[in-house]
Each structure stands twice: as C-alpha cells, then as structure tokens.
Amino acid sequence: MSSPPVPRYNVLGVGVSALSFDQACELIVGAHGQKKAGYICLCTANGLDEASRDEEFRRIFNNSWLTTPDGMPVVWLGPPGVERVYGPDLMLTVCDKGRTVGMRHFFYGGHPGVAVKLGERLSAKFPGLAIAGHYTPPFRELNKEELADLRDAVSRARPDIIWVGIGTPKQERFMAGIGSTLDTGLLIGVGAAFDFHSGRMPQAPRWMQRTGLEWFFRLCTEPRRLTGRYVVRNTKFVLRVAAQKLGIRDYPML
C-alpha cells in the first residue's frame, strides 16, 4: 500500500507530513484492514538532528507511510495548519477511535513488565479495546531465536497496529527493517508513550507541552540520560535549521 497523499515540508532533508492531529488519526484508523501498509515516524528535533548526519536514517524517515511533526519546533517550521502529532496523545486517540472498527493493538518495547501494564491501563481506560499481544525485546539486536518468537507472536496476534516504544533512532530502524516483514498493518514509533501511559514516568504539564518546554521537564526527570540529547543535540538542530533557512547549507530530501 502506498503512503497517503499528504504533502511534506523539508526540515534538514526530512519530508515532514503537513497535517493536523485529527487528520493523522483518521488516516490511521482508516487504514484498518490493510496489510503491511508501512510505518509511521513521529518526528522530533532529536530525530531530525540524527537524520541530518545520517543519510540512511534520513531515507527511513522519507520512506515512511507518514512522518509526523511530534516536537513543537518541527510544528513551528511547517506551513499554516500543521499541528503537533504527539505520540502519547496519538496512542490514546487511535486506541479510542479504533474500537469502532475492531482495531487490534500489539505493543513492542518498554522495560520488563511495562508493555503488560500499558495494555492493562489502556484496556481500563477504553473498554472493549482489543489488545492482541506484546513483546519486550532485550536492549540489543534480536537473535535468531528471539526474532522467530516475535514473528510467531505477531502472526498469532494478527494486529492492525504494532506500537513500538524503544526510542529514536532504534525504533525507526526496527520499523523499516524487521518491522516491515511482520504480519501487521501499521507500525508506529511512539517512544516514551509506553512509560507515560504505563505509569512508569510522569508526563510534562500541558502548558509545557504546548510551549515547547517538554524537553526541559524530561531533562529534569532524567538528567544523566537526556543531557546530551536536549542540550547538545537541540543546539545543533537550531544551528542547522538556521543554516538551511538562510541558504548556507542545503539538505535534500533523499
């Protein structure tokens, strides 16, 4: 199945889908019943910085079914009408609306026990939600036995969506690689949504999310892990975007 006809705008060589939150949800729910439709990347400044330095990773973004603006800086760089498609909110809305068509959900990722807790909480929030299964991978590449186990679990679960929560850039590489061979409809990389909705980690207040300060909240909660991403990489992202806007450097959409 080809990607939906959604225009894209160039940010550091990545074609970001120019759409609203409601459009994204409607397209995903509307893809119910399709097999191997593709994967959806939720684009942040961190992911774009990675893509600006790695052509293979840039192609992964550009070959997606959708690459949505997840971070507020990515939204601000888009044309009028573009809205934030925030991973945790997308998961909740698609789980809710997908009940009307019997959409089946599979969770791949998270720390041990997180995917199970996530399924329990979402089922309690959305009665009738079809949780097809879950798989918690190790923090390394899958070996042959583990890959066979995953394929078997997905085949038995028959999911419409595999939600992938292993962080950028691992989740995008997984979706474009192993994920493309699994028996499912769509794969959606939502990163920290697993931790937020399972209750493992707190979310930033809404006002911080709307004003682009969510990064600061998360930095305060995980300073050791996120300092390099949010301080160093976000600074580089701003400088690279400025160079693109001023015509100092060209970032083609590969």
C-alpha positions as CSV (number, residue, x, y, z in Angstrom):
1,M,0.0,0.0,0.0
2,S,1.4,3.4,-0.9
3,S,1.5,6.2,1.6
4,P,-1.5,8.6,1.8
5,P,-1.3,11.8,-0.4
6,V,-0.2,14.1,2.4
7,P,2.2,16.9,1.3
8,R,5.5,17.1,3.1
9,Y,7.8,20.0,4.0
10,N,11.6,19.9,4.2
11,V,13.3,20.1,7.5
12,L,17.0,19.2,7.3
13,G,16.3,16.9,4.4
14,V,13.4,15.1,6.1
15,G,10.0,15.3,4.5
16,V,7.6,16.0,7.4
17,S,4.0,15.3,6.8
18,A,2.0,18.6,6.8
19,L,-1.2,17.6,8.5
20,S,-3.3,18.1,11.7
21,F,-3.7,15.8,14.6
22,D,-7.2,14.8,13.6
23,Q,-6.0,14.0,10.0
24,A,-3.3,11.7,11.3
25,C,-5.8,9.8,13.5
26,E,-8.3,9.5,10.7
27,L,-5.7,8.2,8.3
28,I,-4.5,5.6,10.8
29,V,-8.0,4.3,11.7
30,G,-8.9,4.4,8.0
31,A,-6.1,2.0,7.2
32,H,-7.7,-0.7,9.3
33,G,-7.7,-4.0,7.4
34,Q,-4.7,-3.1,5.3
35,K,-1.7,-5.5,5.5
36,K,1.9,-4.2,5.6
37,A,0.8,-0.6,4.9
38,G,4.1,0.7,6.3
39,Y,5.4,2.5,9.3
40,I,4.9,5.9,10.9
41,C,7.7,8.0,12.4
42,L,7.0,10.8,14.9
43,C,9.5,13.4,14.2
44,T,11.3,15.4,16.9
45,A,14.3,17.7,16.9
46,N,16.4,14.8,18.2
47,G,15.4,12.6,15.3
48,L,15.9,15.3,12.7
49,D,19.4,16.1,14.0
50,E,20.2,12.4,13.7
51,A,18.8,12.3,10.2
52,S,20.8,15.4,9.1
53,R,24.0,13.5,9.8
54,D,23.0,10.0,8.6
55,E,21.7,9.6,5.1
56,E,20.4,6.1,5.7
57,F,18.3,7.3,8.6
58,R,17.0,10.2,6.6
59,R,15.8,7.8,4.0
60,I,14.0,5.8,6.7
61,F,12.0,9.0,7.6
62,N,11.3,9.8,3.9
63,N,10.2,6.3,3.0
64,S,7.6,6.2,5.8
65,W,3.8,5.9,5.4
66,L,3.8,9.2,7.5
67,T,6.4,11.2,9.2
68,T,4.5,13.5,11.6
69,P,5.6,16.6,13.5
70,D,5.9,15.4,17.1
71,G,8.0,18.1,18.6
72,M,6.8,21.7,18.7
73,P,9.9,23.1,16.9
74,V,9.0,20.8,14.0
75,V,5.5,22.2,14.0
76,W,6.7,25.8,14.0
77,L,8.8,25.1,10.9
78,G,5.8,23.8,9.0
79,P,3.2,25.7,6.9
80,P,-0.1,27.0,8.3
81,G,-2.5,24.4,9.5
82,V,0.2,21.9,10.7
83,E,-0.4,20.6,14.2
84,R,1.6,18.6,16.7
85,V,1.0,14.8,16.4
86,Y,2.3,13.9,19.8
87,G,3.0,10.2,20.3
88,P,1.3,9.7,23.7
89,D,-1.9,11.6,22.5
90,L,-1.9,9.7,19.2
91,M,-1.8,6.4,21.0
92,L,-4.8,7.3,23.2
93,T,-6.9,8.7,20.4
94,V,-6.3,5.8,18.0
95,C,-7.0,3.3,20.7
96,D,-10.2,5.1,21.4
97,K,-11.4,5.6,17.9
98,G,-10.1,2.3,16.7
99,R,-12.6,0.5,18.8
100,T,-15.4,1.3,16.3
101,V,-13.7,-0.8,13.6
102,G,-12.3,-3.5,15.9
103,M,-8.7,-2.4,15.6
104,R,-6.2,-4.8,17.2
105,H,-3.1,-3.5,19.0
106,F,0.3,-5.0,19.8
107,F,3.0,-3.4,22.0
108,Y,6.7,-3.9,21.2
109,G,9.2,-2.3,23.6
110,G,9.5,-1.0,27.1
111,H,11.2,-2.2,30.2
112,P,10.2,-5.6,31.5
113,G,6.6,-5.5,32.6
114,V,5.9,-2.1,31.0
115,A,4.0,-3.4,27.9
116,V,1.8,-5.6,30.1
117,K,1.0,-2.7,32.4
118,L,0.4,-0.4,29.4
119,G,-2.2,-2.8,28.0
120,E,-3.9,-3.1,31.3
121,R,-4.2,0.6,31.8
122,L,-5.4,1.3,28.2
123,S,-8.0,-1.5,28.5
124,A,-9.3,0.0,31.7
125,K,-9.5,3.4,30.0
126,F,-11.1,2.2,26.8
127,P,-13.5,-0.7,27.5
128,G,-13.6,-3.2,24.6
129,L,-10.1,-2.3,23.4
130,A,-8.6,-5.2,21.5
131,I,-5.1,-5.9,22.9
132,A,-3.6,-8.5,20.6
133,G,-0.3,-9.1,22.4
134,H,3.0,-7.7,23.5
135,Y,6.7,-8.4,23.2
136,T,9.5,-7.0,25.4
137,P,12.8,-7.1,23.5
138,P,16.3,-7.1,25.0
139,F,18.4,-3.9,24.9
140,R,20.3,-5.2,21.9
141,E,19.6,-6.7,18.4
142,L,17.3,-9.7,18.4
143,N,19.0,-13.0,17.9
144,K,17.5,-15.7,15.5
145,E,15.5,-17.4,18.3
146,E,14.1,-14.1,19.6
147,L,13.2,-13.0,16.1
148,A,11.4,-16.3,15.4
149,D,9.5,-15.8,18.7
150,L,8.5,-12.3,17.7
151,R,7.3,-13.4,14.3
152,D,5.3,-16.2,15.8
153,A,3.7,-13.9,18.5
154,V,2.7,-11.3,15.8
155,S,1.4,-14.0,13.5
156,R,-0.8,-15.4,16.2
157,A,-1.9,-11.9,17.4
158,R,-3.0,-10.6,14.0
159,P,-2.6,-6.9,15.0
160,D,-3.6,-4.0,12.9
161,I,-1.0,-1.8,14.7
162,I,2.2,-2.6,16.3
163,W,3.1,0.3,18.7
164,V,6.9,0.5,19.0
165,G,8.5,2.0,22.1
166,I,12.2,1.6,22.0
167,G,13.3,5.2,21.4
168,T,14.8,7.0,18.5
169,P,16.7,6.0,16.3
170,K,16.3,2.3,17.3
171,Q,12.5,2.2,16.8
172,E,12.7,3.8,13.3
173,R,15.4,1.4,12.2
174,F,13.4,-1.5,13.6
175,M,10.2,-0.5,11.8
176,A,11.9,0.0,8.5
177,G,13.8,-3.3,8.8
178,I,12.5,-6.2,10.8
179,G,9.1,-4.5,11.3
180,S,8.5,-4.4,7.5
181,T,8.5,-8.2,7.4
182,L,5.9,-8.7,10.2
183,D,2.3,-9.6,9.6
184,T,0.7,-6.4,10.6
185,G,-0.9,-3.3,9.1
186,L,1.0,-0.3,10.5
187,L,3.9,0.2,12.9
188,I,4.0,3.4,14.9
189,G,7.1,4.5,16.8
190,V,5.9,6.3,20.0
191,G,9.0,6.2,22.2
192,A,8.3,7.3,25.8
193,A,4.5,6.8,25.4
194,F,5.0,3.4,26.9
195,D,6.5,4.8,30.1
196,F,3.9,7.6,30.3
197,H,0.8,5.5,29.9
198,S,2.0,2.6,32.0
199,G,2.6,5.0,34.8
200,R,6.4,4.3,34.9
201,M,7.3,8.0,34.3
202,P,5.4,11.3,34.6
203,Q,4.4,13.5,31.7
204,A,5.1,17.2,31.4
205,P,2.2,19.5,32.2
206,R,0.1,20.5,29.2
207,W,1.3,24.1,29.2
208,M,4.9,22.9,28.9
209,Q,3.9,20.6,26.0
210,R,2.2,23.4,24.2
211,T,5.0,25.9,24.6
212,G,7.8,23.6,23.5
213,L,9.2,23.2,27.0
214,E,8.6,19.5,27.4
215,W,12.2,18.8,26.8
216,F,13.1,20.8,29.9
217,F,10.7,18.8,32.1
218,R,12.1,15.5,30.8
219,L,15.7,16.8,31.2
220,C,14.9,17.4,34.9
221,T,13.5,13.9,35.4
222,E,16.3,12.1,33.6
223,P,19.3,14.5,33.5
224,R,22.0,11.8,33.1
225,R,20.4,10.1,30.1
226,L,19.0,13.2,28.3
227,T,21.5,16.0,28.8
228,G,23.4,15.1,25.6
229,R,20.2,14.9,23.6
230,Y,18.5,18.0,24.8
231,V,21.4,20.4,25.4
232,V,23.9,19.4,22.8
233,R,21.7,18.0,20.0
234,N,19.0,20.6,20.3
235,T,21.5,23.4,20.0
236,K,23.0,21.7,16.9
237,F,19.4,21.3,15.5
238,V,18.8,25.1,15.8
239,L,22.0,25.9,14.1
240,R,21.4,23.5,11.3
241,V,17.9,24.8,10.7
242,A,19.2,28.3,10.7
243,A,21.8,27.4,8.0
244,Q,19.1,25.7,5.9
245,K,16.7,28.7,6.2
246,L,19.5,31.2,5.3
247,G,20.6,29.1,2.3
248,I,24.0,28.5,3.8
249,R,23.6,24.7,3.6
250,D,21.3,22.5,1.5
251,Y,19.6,19.4,2.9
252,P,18.0,17.5,0.0
253,M,15.1,15.1,0.7
254,L,16.8,11.8,-0.3
